[in-house]
């Protein structure tokens, strides 16, 4: 047999290892708490300019809505970590 035909599910996944969920360290500018957030707790908005590209989350301590700028490196890390992304389009 060639390829994966006849391969059991157990043997197909035998080389895989468990992967821990991605977490991101963050801080709240309002209450100054430091914490870790899962990718599901963050949102990334990519705009046409650096001023319109940001990520946001709700502080788990004080429940403040937090919005921070996202440079190229932050965008790479967040998208690579599975953060949901919204692309903002400008109307000209």
Number of C-alpha atoms within 10 A of each C-alpha: 6 6 6 10 7 8 11 10 9 8 10 10 9 9 7 8 7 5 6 6 9 15 16 14 9 14 15 21 13 13 12 12 13 14 14 13 18 14 18 13 16 18 19 23 17 19 15 11 8 12 11 13 20 18 23 16 19 16 22 16 13 12 12 14 12 15 15 13 15 20 14 9 8 14 20 11 12 21 14 11 16 16 19 15 15 13 11 13 9 7 4 3
